[in-house]
Amino acid sequence: TDDFSETKKRLDHKNEKLEAEYRALMEEKKEIAKNKNKYRSKSRAKKYNKVILKFNDKIEDYERRKKLFNEEVENYNKRVEKSYKNELEKRKKRIE
């Protein structure tokens, strides 16, 4: 139905955004790893630790939102399946 198609479009759009964010996070992770050797002194090590903590916060936030998204997709799939089963039942009754 229209409700399902609109919801699917919204979920697809959300998924694209999450995938783009994930790619950006992985690029940031590579960049952090590449620059790790620049943080050898004690003061720079503190700065590196702050960079890591900030990055970890971003990852946790991403994972939280990805989990919510996956739950949303699961609920959508259940609704679609239920609707499909109801439609099949209706058709069976018409045939009988």
Secondary structure, 3 states (H helix, E strand, C coil): CHHHHHHHHHHHHHHHHHHHHHHHHHHHHHHHHHCHHHCCCHHHHHHHHHHHHHHHHHHHHHHHHHHHHHHHHHHHHHHHHHHHHHHHHHHHHHHC
